[in-house]
Amino acid sequence: MTGSAIRLYLDENIWRGLTEALQQHGYDALHARDAGRTGLADELQLSYAAEQGRAVLTYNIKHFIPLAVSRTLV
């Protein structure tokens, strides 16, 4: 990889094997299960990712897009 690395936080609905594949290719990827954060509310997941400086990778756009938009308005 070139340039600054993107730090990823994979939501629990993402296949955990993708985390390992990303790591093998040099990405800083962390899965919710590996962080011990499964079963938590989406807002808590987003807050954790933001605190860690990570972008959230999720299929759950129904909940995460409104959360992300509301955080940019604050």
C-alpha positions in Angstrom: 0.0 0.0 0.0 1.1 3.6 -0.6 0.1 6.7 1.2 -1.6 6.8 4.6 -3.4 3.7 5.5 -7.1 3.6 6.1 -8.0 2.2 9.4 -11.1 0.0 9.2 -13.6 -1.2 11.8 -15.7 -4.1 10.4 -19.1 -4.3 11.9 -20.3 -7.7 13.2 -22.4 -8.3 10.1 -19.3 -8.4 8.0 -17.6 -11.8 7.5 -14.7 -12.0 9.9 -12.5 -13.7 7.3 -12.5 -10.4 5.4 -10.7 -8.8 8.3 -7.9 -11.4 8.1 -7.6 -11.0 4.3 -7.4 -7.2 4.6 -4.7 -7.6 7.3 -2.7 -9.9 5.1 -2.7 -7.2 2.4 -1.4 -4.6 4.8 -4.6 -2.9 6.0 -5.2 -2.0 9.6 -8.5 -3.8 10.0 -10.3 -4.7 13.2 -13.5 -6.8 13.5 -16.1 -6.0 16.1 -15.8 -9.6 17.5 -12.0 -9.2 17.9 -12.6 -5.9 19.7 -15.1 -7.7 22.0 -17.9 -5.4 20.9 -20.5 -7.7 19.4 -24.2 -7.2 20.3 -23.8 -3.4 21.0 -26.0 -0.7 19.6 -25.0 0.8 16.3 -24.4 4.2 17.9 -21.9 2.6 20.3 -20.2 0.9 17.4 -19.9 4.2 15.5 -18.6 6.0 18.5 -16.0 3.4 19.1 -14.8 3.5 15.5 -14.6 7.3 15.6 -12.6 7.2 18.9 -10.2 4.7 17.3 -9.9 6.8 14.1 -11.4 4.0 12.0 -13.9 4.0 9.1 -16.8 1.6 9.6 -17.3 -1.2 7.1 -20.9 -2.4 7.3 -23.8 -3.7 5.3 -26.2 -1.9 7.7 -26.6 1.4 5.9 -30.2 1.6 7.1 -28.9 2.5 10.6 -25.4 3.8 10.1 -26.1 6.5 7.4 -28.6 8.4 9.7 -26.1 8.1 12.6 -23.2 9.4 10.5 -25.3 12.3 9.2 -26.6 13.3 12.6 -23.0 13.3 14.0 -21.8 15.7 11.2 -24.6 18.1 12.2 -23.6 18.4 15.8 
